[in-house]
Amino acid sequence: MNIDHFEKGISYSDKELVTLARRIGKLATYCKKLKDADSSIRVESEKRPTKKNRDQVKVMVTVELPGKILRAESRRNKALEALDRAIEKIEPQLKKYKEKLTGKDRARRERRAE
């Protein structure tokens, strides 16, 4: 699994980076294709000056899989909170991708073809 992390206006402590890597690593439990060399995860964190304090940090998570690109974005006042929300958004996308390429959907298509 390739993880690229980019920061703009934010700096993480070593402890926060370990936490970030652990949370991103949990995505691999939803789809084995994430562990392949063809797959990559890109995490972009950006601090922006906004009037609303709760929207100052924007985190974008992009997952590149064979034949598909999944993306989620979240805005919160803390980077790890925004990351958690982005992961919550991308989990159903990964589950749907997994079902489409393996398991349930594939079995249904084969039954219909017969």
N, C-alpha and C positions, 0 to 999 in steps of 0.2 A: 504494500500500500504506500503510495506516494502522497505525502502531505506537504503542501506549500502554504506558508503563513506570511501574510503581509500586514504591516502596521503603518498607519498614517496618523500621526498626532497622538498615538497611544504607546505606552511602553509597559510591558508585562513584567512582573517579577518572575524569578525562576519557578517559584511554587505555582504561580498562575499558569505558566507555560506547561508544566507537568499536568495540571488539572485540565487544561485545554486539550492536550494530546490524549488524555484518558477518555474524555468525553467524545472526542472525534473517533477514537478507536472503537467505541461501543457501536458505531454505525456498522462495523464489519459483521456484527452478529446478525444483522438483518439480511445481508446479501454476501455470499461467498465471493462474488465477482469483484468486490472491493479489494480483496487481497491480491488480485492479479497485478502483474506489472503494467497491463494496459489501462488500469484504472488510476485515477488520481483525485485527491480532494484539495480544494483551494479555499482557504479561509482568509478573508480580507476584513480587517478592522479599521474603522476610520472614526475619528472624533471630529465633529463638526460644530461650529458655533450656531446654536439655534435659540429661539426664544423660549421654547419648552425645554426644561431641564431633563425631562424623561426621554427625550429623543436625541440626546447629544452623541451617543455612540451608535454607529451603524455597523452591523456584522453581516457579511455576505458569505454563504457557504455554497460552493459549486462542486458537484460530484460528477466527474466524467467517467462514464462506464462505456463498455463496448456497445455502440449503436445508440447511445442516449446520454444526454446531459441534463442533470437535475440541479435545481437552484432554489435557494431559500434566502430570505433577507429579513432582518429584524432590527428594530431600533429600541434601545433602552438607555437607562442612565449609567449602567455598568456593563462592561464588555462581556463578562461571563454570563450575566443574565441574558444579554442579547444572543450570545452563542447558544445557550440552553433553548431559547425560543426558536432559533433557526433550526436546531437539531430536531425539535418537536415538529416543525413544519416539514422537514425533509424525510423523516421516518416513514410516513405513509406513502410518499413517492417511491422510496426504496422497496417497500413491501409490494406495491403495485408492479414495479419493474420485475421483481423476483417472481411473482405469480405469473406474469406474462411470459417470461422466458423459460420458466421451469414449471413444475408442479401443476396446479389446478387448471389454468387456462390452456396449457398445452394438452392436457388429458382431455379436456372438453372438445378441443378442435379435432383431436384424433378420433373421438367417438362420433362426432358429426360427420366426419369424412367416410366412416364405415357405413 
